[in-house]
Amino acid sequence: EHIDRAYRENSLRVHLRETSLFQDLPTAVMDRVVAATEFESYGNFDWYTDFSANRQRDAAEQIAAEPLIAAEGDQPSGLLLIRSGFARVSQRHGHGQRTLAYLGKGQVFGLTELTEAAESGADVALASSLRAVGYVNVLRIPADVVKDIVAEHGQIKNGKGRKSKTAAQKSHSIIEP
């Protein structure tokens, strides 16, 4: 709790301002984002000790062993910003999962669905799943906060400063830092 409070007071605002999605938000809106942001950790901090053994598994077993952060088909509970570590973006394919991408520090997951939901007023399910690869720290900005930002300030800019998204970004819920 002390670490959470210290990070929130000293570093979270700077971290969010360094993320292109939030750099232009007015101070009052940023205050709301900071207050609502949740810190989450997934996986085993000592994941590297099991890395060799896990590499011997087939791909389906590897993916199944990774902690699920957000599931394809579920409603997004928030925008997920990778703070540290790596996460796998996957999609159902046959009886297993197909890896679409890996996310690292500063990348986000779920923005496309949250933006579409805010603009259409309809529920929009996640198009893919997110899993921890080893160990990952995530900042979760609640869905209602993200939807309010979109409603009040228009679409949040992607990592390149543009509002448009590539086909890959639309289908994979990923925005570059």
ZAMI-176047 format. One line per 5 residues: number of its first residue (from 1); their letters; for each residue x, y, z of N, C-alpha, C, O. Coordinates in pm, 1 decimal, decimal comma. Layout:
BEGIN
NUM) A) X:Y:Z:X:Y:Z:X:Y:Z:X:Y:Z; ...
! end
This chain:
BEGIN
1) EHIDR) 82,1:-118,9:0,0:0,0:0,0:0,0:87,0:126,1:0,0:56,0:222,8:-69,5; 195,3:125,1:77,5:285,6:240,0:81,5:349,1:262,4:-56,1:359,3:376,0:-102,3; 391,6:153,9:-121,1:453,8:165,4:-253,6:353,1:219,8:-354,0:385,9:306,1:-435,3; 230,1:168,8:-347,8:123,8:214,6:-436,6:101,6:363,8:-418,7:94,9:437,8:-516,9; 90,1:408,9:-294,3:65,0:549,6:-265,7:182,9:636,6:-311,9:161,9:742,6:-371,0
6) AYREN) 305,2:593,0:-285,7:423,4:669,0:-326,1:431,9:680,3:-478,0:461,6:787,6:-530,6; 405,9:569,5:-549,6:410,0:573,4:-695,9:300,9:666,4:-749,5:325,2:746,0:-840,2; 181,0:655,3:-692,7:68,8:738,5:-738,4:101,4:886,8:-717,4:73,5:969,3:-804,4; 160,0:920,3:-603,2:189,1:1059,4:-570,9:307,6:1114,1:-649,7:307,8:1231,3:-687,3; 408,2:1030,8:-675,3:533,4:1081,4:-731,0:557,8:1050,8:-878,1:622,0:1130,5:-946,6
11) SLRVH) 509,5:939,7:-928,0:550,5:897,3:-1062,0:438,0:873,2:-1160,9:459,6:885,7:-1281,5; 319,3:839,4:-1114,6:212,9:799,7:-1206,6:179,0:909,8:-1306,3:167,7:883,2:-1425,9; 163,0:1031,3:-1259,6:126,8:1142,5:-1348,9:233,7:1160,5:-1457,3:201,1:1178,5:-1574,6; 360,9:1155,5:-1417,6:470,9:1169,8:-1513,8:465,6:1054,6:-1614,0:478,0:1075,8:-1734,6; 447,0:932,5:-1563,3:440,5:815,5:-1650,5:327,1:830,1:-1752,8:346,7:802,9:-1871,2
16) LRETS) 210,4:872,2:-1708,2:96,5:887,5:-1799,3:120,6:1002,0:-1898,7:85,8:988,9:-2016,1; 178,7:1112,1:-1854,9:206,9:1224,8:-1945,2:308,9:1186,5:-2052,0:307,3:1242,2:-2161,7; 397,7:1091,5:-2020,8:496,2:1045,2:-2118,2:435,3:949,8:-2220,0:498,8:916,5:-2320,0; 313,0:906,2:-2195,1:241,0:818,9:-2287,2:160,0:907,9:-2380,5:78,3:988,0:-2334,9; 182,0:894,4:-2508,9:120,9:986,3:-2605,5:-30,8:992,2:-2595,8:-90,3:1094,0:-2631,2
21) LFQDL) -93,2:888,3:-2549,9:-239,6:887,9:-2537,2:-289,4:994,2:-2440,9:-399,4:1046,8:-2457,8; -209,7:1026,2:-2340,6:-255,8:1114,2:-2233,0:-181,8:1247,0:-2226,2:-214,3:1330,1:-2141,4; -85,1:1269,3:-2311,1:0,5:1387,4:-2296,9:-73,0:1519,4:-2313,6:-29,2:1620,7:-2259,1; -183,3:1521,5:-2387,4:-253,2:1647,2:-2412,4:-379,6:1665,4:-2329,8:-455,3:1759,8:-2352,5; -403,2:1576,5:-2234,4:-524,5:1589,5:-2153,6:-516,8:1710,0:-2060,6:-410,8:1739,6:-2005,5
26) PTAVM) -628,6:1779,5:-2043,1:-630,3:1889,6:-1945,9:-600,0:1837,2:-1804,8:-623,8:1720,1:-1775,0; -548,1:1923,6:-1719,8:-506,5:1884,5:-1585,0:-620,0:1819,7:-1506,3:-597,8:1718,9:-1439,2; -739,6:1874,2:-1512,7:-852,3:1818,2:-1436,6:-883,9:1675,9:-1482,1:-916,4:1590,2:-1399,9; -874,5:1650,9:-1610,9:-900,6:1517,0:-1662,8:-788,1:1422,7:-1620,9:-813,5:1308,2:-1583,3; -664,3:1470,6:-1627,5:-550,7:1388,5:-1584,7:-562,5:1354,7:-1436,1:-528,8:1243,7:-1395,0
31) DRVVA) -609,8:1448,9:-1355,9:-630,1:1421,2:-1213,0:-726,6:1304,2:-1195,0:-705,2:1218,1:-1109,7; -831,5:1301,5:-1274,6:-929,1:1192,0:-1265,3:-866,1:1059,5:-1307,7:-888,9:957,0:-1243,6; -787,7:1060,7:-1414,5:-719,8:939,7:-1461,6:-625,4:888,0:-1353,5:-625,3:768,7:-1323,0; -546,5:975,6:-1296,3:-451,5:935,7:-1191,4:-525,5:875,2:-1072,2:-484,5:771,2:-1020,7; -632,7:938,1:-1028,4:-707,2:889,7:-911,8:-771,4:753,7:-936,8:-784,7:673,5:-844,4
36) ATEFE) -811,2:727,3:-1061,0:-883,6:603,4:-1092,2:-793,4:487,1:-1132,6:-836,8:371,9:-1129,7; -669,4:515,2:-1170,0:-580,3:411,0:-1221,2:-550,2:305,8:-1115,4:-521,7:337,6:-999,9; -557,3:179,4:-1157,6:-529,8:66,0:-1069,1:-399,2:1,1:-1111,5:-370,1:-9,1:-1230,7; -319,8:-43,3:-1013,0:-193,5:-111,1:-1037,8:-216,6:-260,1:-1024,8:-277,5:-305,2:-927,8; -168,8:-337,0:-1121,0:-186,5:-481,8:-1117,8:-57,9:-549,7:-1162,0:16,3:-497,5:-1245,3
41) SYGNF) -32,7:-666,2:-1105,2:82,4:-747,9:-1144,0:32,9:-887,6:-1176,0:-56,4:-939,9:-1109,4; 91,1:-946,9:-1277,6:53,8:-1081,0:-1320,3:178,7:-1163,5:-1342,3:282,3:-1111,9:-1384,1; 168,0:-1291,5:-1313,8:277,2:-1382,9:-1339,0:366,3:-1401,0:-1217,7:335,5:-1355,8:-1107,5; 476,9:-1467,9:-1241,3:572,9:-1501,1:-1137,6:696,0:-1412,9:-1155,9:757,7:-1412,6:-1262,4; 731,3:-1338,4:-1051,7:845,6:-1248,0:-1061,0:973,5:-1323,8:-1095,9:1061,7:-1268,7:-1161,8
46) DWYTD) 984,5:-1448,5:-1052,9:1101,5:-1531,8:-1082,0:1075,0:-1623,9:-1201,5:1120,2:-1738,4:-1203,6; 1001,8:-1573,4:-1300,2:960,7:-1653,3:-1414,8:1078,3:-1714,4:-1489,3:1065,5:-1823,3:-1545,2; 1190,8:-1647,7:-1491,2:1306,8:-1694,3:-1567,6:1360,6:-1828,4:-1516,4:1427,9:-1900,3:-1590,2; 1330,9:-1862,1:-1389,6:1379,0:-1990,5:-1337,4:1309,6:-2108,2:-1404,8:1366,2:-2217,2:-1413,4; 1187,0:-2086,7:-1452,5:1110,8:-2191,9:-1519,9:1114,7:-2179,1:-1672,0:1053,1:-2259,0:-1742,5
51) FSANR) 1185,7:-2080,3:-1722,1:1183,0:-2050,4:-1864,4:1226,0:-2169,8:-1949,4:1158,5:-2202,4:-2047,1; 1335,3:-2235,0:-1915,1:1384,4:-2348,2:-1994,4:1284,0:-2462,5:-1997,4:1260,6:-2521,6:-2102,8; 1225,0:-2493,7:-1884,0:1125,8:-2601,3:-1877,3:1002,2:-2567,4:-1960,1:946,9:-2653,4:-2028,6; 959,4:-2441,2:-1953,3:840,9:-2400,4:-2028,7:864,3:-2402,4:-2179,0:771,3:-2426,2:-2256,0; 987,0:-2377,7:-2220,9:1017,0:-2380,0:-2365,0:1003,1:-2520,4:-2422,3:985,0:-2536,2:-2543,0
56) QRDAA) 1011,2:-2622,1:-2337,7:998,5:-2760,0:-2383,3:852,2:-2796,9:-2410,2:825,0:-2894,9:-2479,5; 759,0:-2719,7:-2356,3:616,3:-2744,9:-2377,9:577,5:-2704,3:-2520,1:644,5:-2622,9:-2583,6; 467,8:-2762,8:-2568,5:418,8:-2715,5:-2698,6:352,5:-2578,9:-2678,4:324,8:-2538,7:-2565,4; 327,7:-2509,1:-2787,4:278,0:-2371,4:-2781,7:146,1:-2360,8:-2705,6:126,7:-2266,9:-2628,3; 55,9:-2455,5:-2726,5:-74,6:-2451,3:-2658,5:-58,1:-2460,4:-2507,5:-126,8:-2390,1:-2433,4
61) EQIAA) 32,0:-2545,9:-2461,3:56,6:-2559,1:-2317,4:121,7:-2433,1:-2261,3:88,8:-2389,8:-2150,8; 213,8:-2374,3:-2337,1:278,6:-2250,8:-2292,9:175,7:-2140,1:-2271,9:174,2:-2073,9:-2168,1; 90,1:-2121,1:-2371,5:-10,5:-2015,2:-2363,2:-108,2:-2042,8:-2249,5:-143,8:-1951,6:-2174,9; -151,5:-2166,9:-2235,7:-246,1:-2202,1:-2129,3:-188,2:-2177,8:-1990,3:-262,7:-2151,3:-1896,0; -56,6:-2186,5:-1976,9:9,1:-2167,4:-1847,0:27,9:-2018,6:-1812,9:57,5:-1985,4:-1698,1
66) EPLIA) 11,2:-1930,6:-1909,3:31,0:-1788,1:-1885,0:-92,4:-1727,0:-1817,6:-205,0:-1754,7:-1858,9; -72,4:-1644,9:-1715,4:-186,1:-1581,7:-1647,6:-265,8:-1493,3:-1742,8:-209,3:-1411,5:-1815,3; -396,7:-1510,7:-1741,7:-486,9:-1434,0:-1826,5:-515,2:-1298,6:-1762,5:-555,6:-1291,1:-1646,5; -494,0:-1193,5:-1837,7:-518,7:-1057,2:-1790,2:-654,5:-1008,0:-1839,8:-731,2:-948,3:-1764,2; -683,3:-1033,5:-1966,5:-810,5:-993,8:-2028,4:-846,3:-1098,7:-2132,6:-760,7:-1141,1:-2210,3
71) AEGDQ) -972,9:-1141,0:-2134,5:-1015,0:-1251,1:-2221,7:-1093,7:-1202,5:-2343,2:-1183,5:-1119,0:-2332,6; -1057,4:-1256,7:-2456,8:-1131,1:-1233,6:-2581,3:-1278,8:-1263,7:-2557,6:-1313,3:-1365,1:-2496,8; -1365,7:-1174,8:-2606,1:-1509,3:-1193,7:-2591,1:-1567,8:-1127,4:-2467,1:-1689,0:-1107,5:-2459,8; -1483,9:-1092,7:-2369,1:-1531,4:-1022,8:-2249,0:-1540,2:-873,2:-2277,5:-1476,1:-822,3:-2369,4; -1619,9:-804,6:-2197,9:-1624,6:-659,4:-2205,1:-1498,4:-605,0:-2139,3:-1460,9:-652,7:-2032,1
76) PSGLL) -1432,1:-507,4:-2199,3:-1311,4:-452,9:-2136,9:-1346,7:-379,2:-2007,4:-1438,0:-296,7:-2004,7; -1274,2:-409,8:-1901,7:-1297,3:-342,3:-1773,9:-1215,5:-214,4:-1764,4:-1235,9:-132,6:-1674,7; -1123,0:-198,3:-1857,9:-1041,9:-77,9:-1859,9:-938,0:-83,9:-1968,5:-919,3:-185,9:-2034,9; -870,7:28,2:-1984,9:-758,1:37,6:-2076,8:-636,2:-14,4:-2003,0:-607,9:29,5:-1891,5; -563,9:-107,1:-2063,4:-447,5:-167,5:-1999,6:-320,3:-109,0:-2058,9:-297,1:-118,8:-2179,4
81) LIRSG) -238,8:-48,6:-1975,0:-111,0:10,2:-2014,5:-0,8:-74,1:-1952,6:6,2:-88,3:-1830,5; 84,2:-129,3:-2035,8:194,5:-212,4:-1986,2:298,2:-119,2:-1923,2:354,9:-32,9:-1990,2; 321,4:-138,1:-1794,7:418,8:-56,6:-1721,7:557,3:-118,9:-1729,4:656,5:-48,3:-1747,6; 564,4:-252,3:-1715,3:691,5:-323,6:-1728,9:660,8:-469,2:-1760,0:552,5:-518,8:-1729,1; 756,5:-536,9:-1821,0:738,6:-676,9:-1857,9:679,3:-689,6:-1996,9:677,1:-594,9:-2075,5
86) FARVS) 631,0:-811,1:-2024,5:575,1:-839,5:-2156,9:444,4:-915,1:-2144,7:422,4:-990,0:-2049,4; 357,8:-894,1:-2243,4:229,4:-962,4:-2248,3:205,4:-1011,8:-2390,7:250,8:-951,8:-2488,2; 132,9:-1122,7:-2399,5:100,3:-1183,3:-2529,3:-43,8:-1148,2:-2566,4:-135,2:-1164,3:-2485,5; -63,0:-1100,6:-2688,0:-195,8:-1079,2:-2743,3:-226,3:-1201,8:-2828,7:-150,3:-1234,4:-2919,9; -337,5:-1269,9:-2799,7:-372,2:-1389,6:-2875,8:-520,7:-1389,7:-2908,0:-600,2:-1316,2:-2849,5
91) QRHGH) -554,3:-1474,6:-3002,6:-692,4:-1486,0:-3048,3:-725,5:-1632,8:-3066,6:-640,3:-1712,0:-3107,0; -849,9:-1669,1:-3036,6:-891,9:-1808,0:-3056,8:-870,0:-1847,2:-3201,7:-898,6:-1771,6:-3294,5; -817,7:-1969,4:-3217,8:-793,5:-2021,1:-3352,6:-808,3:-2172,6:-3343,8:-725,0:-2240,6:-3284,0; -914,6:-2224,5:-3403,7:-940,5:-2367,9:-3392,3:-962,2:-2405,3:-3247,1:-1047,6:-2347,3:-3179,9; -885,6:-2502,0:-3197,7:-897,9:-2546,1:-3059,3:-793,5:-2481,5:-2968,8:-779,1:-2521,2:-2853,1
96) GQRTL) -721,6:-2383,8:-3019,3:-615,9:-2321,1:-2940,3:-616,8:-2170,8:-2954,3:-721,2:-2109,2:-2975,5; -499,1:-2112,6:-2942,0:-479,1:-1968,7:-2949,9:-370,8:-1938,3:-3052,6:-274,1:-2013,2:-3066,3; -387,7:-1829,2:-3123,9:-286,5:-1782,7:-3219,0:-228,4:-1652,7:-3163,3:-303,3:-1561,1:-3129,3; -97,0:-1644,2:-3153,8:-31,6:-1522,8:-3105,7:-35,4:-1417,8:-3215,2:5,4:-1442,7:-3328,7; -85,2:-1299,6:-3179,6:-92,8:-1188,9:-3274,4:21,0:-1089,8:-3255,3:72,0:-1032,3:-3351,5
101) AYLGK) 60,1:-1070,7:-3128,9:163,6:-971,1:-3099,1:209,9:-988,0:-2955,4:147,7:-1057,9:-2875,3; 320,2:-922,6:-2925,4:369,3:-911,1:-2788,7:372,2:-763,1:-2755,1:412,4:-680,9:-2837,5; 329,6:-729,0:-2634,2:330,4:-589,8:-2589,5:435,8:-571,2:-2482,0:459,7:-660,2:-2400,4; 498,2:-454,6:-2483,1:596,5:-419,1:-2382,4:565,7:-281,9:-2324,6:458,9:-225,5:-2348,7; 658,3:-230,1:-2249,8:641,9:-104,7:-2177,6:585,2:5,8:-2266,6:635,4:32,4:-2375,8
106) GQVFG) 479,5:68,8:-2216,7:419,1:182,8:-2284,5:310,0:148,3:-2383,8:237,4:237,3:-2428,1; 296,4:22,1:-2419,9:191,5:-15,2:-2514,2:60,9:-41,4:-2439,6:61,1:-78,0:-2322,0; -50,7:-21,9:-2510,0:-182,0:-35,9:-2447,8:-265,5:-141,9:-2517,7:-242,1:-177,4:-2633,3; -363,1:-190,7:-2443,8:-452,4:-294,6:-2493,2:-595,4:-255,4:-2457,7:-622,9:-216,7:-2344,1; -686,6:-265,1:-2554,8:-828,0:-242,3:-2531,0:-880,6:-106,7:-2572,8:-1000,1:-80,8:-2558,6
111) LTELT) -795,2:-19,2:-2623,8:-840,7:115,2:-2659,4:-941,5:113,9:-2773,7:-1039,3:188,6:-2770,5; -919,5:32,1:-2872,2:-1010,1:27,6:-2987,3:-1152,5:-5,3:-2942,9:-1247,6:61,6:-2983,4; -1166,8:-107,6:-2860,5:-1299,6:-149,1:-2813,9:-1363,6:-41,5:-2726,2:-1482,8:-14,0:-2739,5; -1285,7:19,5:-2636,6:-1340,9:122,8:-2548,9:-1382,8:246,3:-2627,8:-1486,4:306,2:-2598,9; -1303,3:284,6:-2726,8:-1337,6:399,0:-2811,1:-1464,6:370,5:-2890,9:-1554,6:454,2:-2898,3
116) EAAES) -1470,8:251,8:-2950,1:-1590,3:214,5:-3026,6:-1714,1:212,0:-2937,9:-1820,8:257,1:-2979,4; -1701,0:160,2:-2817,4:-1814,6:154,8:-2723,8:-1859,7:295,7:-2685,1:-1979,5:322,8:-2677,3; -1764,0:384,6:-2661,0:-1798,2:521,9:-2623,9:-1867,5:594,4:-2737,7:-1962,4:669,6:-2715,3; -1821,2:572,3:-2858,8:-1877,2:642,1:-2974,1:-2011,9:585,7:-3017,6:-2098,0:660,1:-3064,5; -2030,8:454,7:-3002,4:-2154,5:392,1:-3049,7:-2259,8:377,1:-2940,4:-2378,7:364,1:-2969,6
121) GADVA) -2216,6:378,9:-2815,7:-2309,1:356,2:-2705,1:-2341,9:209,3:-2685,1:-2423,8:175,2:-2599,7; -2279,1:122,0:-2762,6:-2304,2:-22,6:-2753,6:-2187,8:-90,5:-2681,4:-2076,3:-38,5:-2677,7; -2215,8:-206,6:-2624,9:-2108,2:-285,8:-2565,8:-2023,6:-344,6:-2678,4:-2076,7:-392,9:-2778,4; -1893,2:-340,1:-2661,5:-1800,5:-394,3:-2760,5:-1705,2:-488,6:-2688,0:-1631,2:-447,1:-2598,8; -1707,5:-614,4:-2726,4:-1623,6:-715,9:-2662,4:-1480,1:-706,9:-2713,0:-1454,4:-658,5:-2823,2
126) LASSL) -1387,6:-754,2:-2630,5:-1246,8:-759,0:-2670,8:-1229,3:-854,4:-2788,7:-1285,0:-964,2:-2789,3; -1152,3:-812,3:-2887,5:-1128,7:-893,1:-3007,4:-1017,5:-994,7:-2986,7:-998,7:-1083,9:-3069,5; -943,9:-982,0:-2877,2:-832,2:-1072,7:-2849,3:-811,2:-1079,8:-2698,3:-871,5:-1004,3:-2621,9; -724,6:-1172,0:-2657,1:-691,2:-1190,2:-2515,9:-552,9:-1133,6:-2487,5:-470,8:-1117,7:-2577,8; -528,8:-1103,4:-2360,7:-398,2:-1056,8:-2316,0:-352,8:-1145,4:-2200,9:-426,9:-1167,4:-2105,1
131) RAVGY) -229,0:-1196,6:-2211,2:-171,9:-1285,8:-2110,1:-33,2:-1236,8:-2070,8:39,9:-1179,8:-2151,8; 1,3:-1260,4:-1944,4:134,8:-1226,2:-1896,1:235,1:-1327,5:-1948,7:212,6:-1448,3:-1942,0; 345,8:-1277,2:-2000,9:457,2:-1362,8:-2040,5:562,2:-1343,1:-1931,9:628,7:-1239,6:-1927,5; 576,6:-1440,1:-1846,2:667,1:-1424,6:-1732,7:601,8:-1340,2:-1625,7:520,7:-1390,0:-1547,7; 636,5:-1212,6:-1621,4:586,1:-1122,2:-1519,3:558,9:-988,1:-1584,6:640,8:-938,9:-1662,2
136) VNVLR) 444,8:-928,8:-1553,8:410,5:-800,1:-1613,5:337,0:-713,6:-1511,6:253,6:-761,9:-1435,0; 370,0:-584,7:-1512,8:298,6:-484,9:-1434,1:211,7:-405,5:-1530,0:256,1:-363,3:-1636,9; 86,4:-386,0:-1489,2:-12,2:-320,7:-1574,4:-77,1:-205,9:-1498,1:-103,4:-216,7:-1378,4; -102,1:-97,8:-1567,5:-186,6:9,6:-1516,2:-321,6:-5,6:-1584,4:-329,6:-6,5:-1707,2; -427,9:-17,7:-1505,1:-562,8:-32,7:-1561,1:-639,4:96,6:-1534,5:-662,3:135,1:-1419,8
141) IPADV) -678,5:162,6:-1643,6:-759,7:282,8:-1634,0:-903,1:238,2:-1660,9:-933,6:192,9:-1771,2; -991,9:250,3:-1561,3:-1126,9:195,0:-1573,8:-1199,6:239,6:-1700,5:-1182,5:351,6:-1748,6; -1281,1:148,5:-1752,6:-1352,0:171,5:-1878,4:-1436,4:298,5:-1874,4:-1438,7:373,5:-1972,0; -1505,3:323,7:-1764,1:-1591,2:442,8:-1759,2:-1509,4:571,1:-1770,8:-1556,2:668,3:-1830,1; -1389,6:573,3:-1716,0:-1303,0:691,4:-1726,8:-1260,4:711,1:-1871,9:-1265,8:822,9:-1923,1
146) VKDIV) -1218,2:604,4:-1938,3:-1175,3:613,9:-2078,4:-1292,1:656,2:-2166,6:-1276,0:742,0:-2253,3; -1408,5:597,4:-2145,5:-1526,0:634,5:-2226,0:-1563,2:780,5:-2205,7:-1600,4:848,8:-2301,1; -1553,6:829,6:-2081,1:-1583,2:970,7:-2054,9:-1484,3:1062,2:-2126,6:-1523,6:1165,8:-2180,3; -1356,6:1024,8:-2127,8:-1255,7:1105,1:-2197,5:-1289,0:1112,1:-2346,0:-1282,5:1219,2:-2406,3; -1324,5:998,8:-2404,8:-1360,2:995,3:-2546,5:-1483,8:1081,7:-2571,1:-1487,7:1158,2:-2667,5
151) AEHGQ) -1584,5:1069,9:-2484,6:-1707,7:1146,2:-2502,2:-1683,9:1296,9:-2486,9:-1739,8:1377,1:-2561,7; -1600,9:1334,2:-2390,1:-1579,0:1476,3:-2361,9:-1474,1:1541,3:-2451,3:-1483,9:1659,9:-2482,7; -1373,0:1463,4:-2492,8:-1259,0:1523,0:-2562,3:-1233,8:1464,0:-2700,3:-1133,6:1496,5:-2764,1; -1322,4:1378,9:-2746,5:-1302,4:1314,8:-2875,6:-1211,4:1195,1:-2861,7:-1167,3:1161,4:-2751,8; -1183,8:1131,8:-2972,4:-1103,4:1009,5:-2972,2:-964,1:1036,3:-2918,3:-901,3:1136,1:-2953,7
156) IKNGK) -916,3:948,2:-2833,7:-780,9:959,6:-2780,6:-683,8:929,2:-2893,5:-703,7:834,3:-2969,4; -578,8:1009,7:-2904,6:-481,4:989,6:-3011,4:-402,1:862,2:-2989,8:-374,0:823,3:-2876,4; -366,4:797,4:-3100,4:-279,3:679,6:-3087,3:-136,4:725,7:-3067,4:-108,3:845,6:-3065,0; -47,0:630,5:-3053,2:91,8:658,4:-3017,9:169,2:738,6:-3119,6:275,1:791,6:-3085,9; 122,8:750,3:-3240,8:194,6:826,3:-3342,6:139,5:968,2:-3353,6:182,4:1045,7:-3439,1
161) GRKSK) 42,7:1002,3:-3265,3:-15,3:1134,9:-3268,5:-129,0:1147,6:-3367,8:-182,6:1256,9:-3386,1; -167,0:1039,0:-3432,0:-276,7:1040,2:-3528,4:-399,4:977,8:-3463,0:-387,2:898,5:-3369,7; -516,0:1013,5:-3511,9:-637,2:954,0:-3460,0:-677,3:829,6:-3538,5:-757,1:749,3:-3490,1; -624,0:812,8:-3657,0:-660,4:696,4:-3736,7:-583,7:573,6:-3688,2:-478,1:585,6:-3626,0; -637,6:456,4:-3717,0:-575,2:330,5:-3677,0:-552,2:244,8:-3799,8:-630,0:249,8:-3895,0
166) TAAQK) -446,9:167,2:-3798,1:-423,4:73,4:-3906,4:-517,4:-44,6:-3890,5:-578,1:-61,7:-3784,8; -530,1:-125,5:-3993,6:-615,0:-245,0:-3985,1:-567,0:-336,6:-3873,8:-648,7:-396,1:-3803,5; -436,0:-349,1:-3856,6:-382,3:-435,4:-3750,6:-421,7:-382,7:-3614,1:-457,3:-460,9:-3525,9; -416,2:-251,2:-3594,7:-453,6:-194,8:-3465,9:-601,7:-214,6:-3438,8:-639,8:-242,4:-3325,1; -686,1:-201,0:-3540,0:-829,3:-220,8:-3521,1:-860,9:-364,1:-3482,7:-944,6:-388,0:-3395,6
171) SHSII) -795,3:-459,1:-3546,4:-830,3:-598,1:-3521,3:-759,1:-656,9:-3400,7:-801,4:-760,9:-3350,3; -652,9:-594,3:-3352,8:-576,8:-652,7:-3244,3:-579,2:-572,6:-3115,5:-510,1:-609,7:-3020,6; -655,2:-464,9:-3107,8:-672,5:-388,9:-2984,0:-543,9:-327,2:-2933,3:-534,3:-297,1:-2814,3; -444,6:-307,0:-3018,5:-312,7:-261,3:-2975,1:-287,0:-121,3:-3028,5:-318,0:-91,5:-3143,9; -231,0:-36,3:-2945,3:-186,9:95,0:-2989,5:-41,0:108,6:-2947,8:-5,5:78,3:-2833,9
176) EP) 42,3:153,5:-3038,7:185,3:169,3:-3010,2:207,0:289,3:-2920,2:126,5:382,5:-2920,2; 316,5:287,8:-2842,5:345,9:402,3:-2755,3:390,7:523,2:-2836,2:419,5:628,4:-2779,1
! end
